């Protein structure tokens, strides 16, 4: 909050949605509001991030809407730089930027991925290359947000789904500038459990399938308000895919199996969660069943699989490693271990 109040762009309205907090948040917010009239507090019963985001959006009146989360830090020039870019580039509907990753205590984290150019997005790649902007550091034209209908209930991937839909209305862009510090910790939604990471893996790829449908003039997927709980109750990657199967054509389901599998390998590569035996078996089966891959895509998938297998071997998780990795790729894992990678 203090990093937003310290922005060089001072003519702002700060809408804080308190989504049914049960800690000291309400008291802290009242103290901050007493010292800065730009703050407006919106308190509601806990309903999840999509409800909170859409409620906050419904109360916005400015031309530009900037997102932010409670555990991150924006550098003072962030909002001014993003507004300047949108004002100078009328074809752009949303702008993000680079970040420095930090842990729960604020210490730097290295080696975590940063967003690429959204123009490189590809909804048929495995996994889908998303037109991604780091969600807590995005600024969007309010008219564009309203035109696409705000956020949808795409469990743990509401931002990815939004970006696909926004990209149909205009260009998305990431500034080269580092806009702030993005906190990565074990209590964040996708890092809290392997189940949550599976939910994100599945739904990020459903968002891409949804985009494929719109681009080809077919009926869009419908995302239920109860989807998150249903996926969490399903638990395993296989049962989550089965849950989504009734809405998908056979070729879409085949894509979902392998795309969600490789997306999960990507997510566990930089989050404090680990693959379980059921994940490894499902991923291996998906790899053998799907044949619609370019040589370049096959090469990338092979890197994800062998890298994940190397991590499992280092942890002494031999059953999981054997279930994931075809024997003809085992020499690559051994070579990596020898080289100390």
Order of alpha helices (4+ residues) and beta strands (2+ residues): alpha-beta-alpha-beta-alpha-beta-beta-alpha-beta-beta-alpha-alpha-beta-alpha-alpha-alpha-alpha-alpha-alpha-alpha-alpha
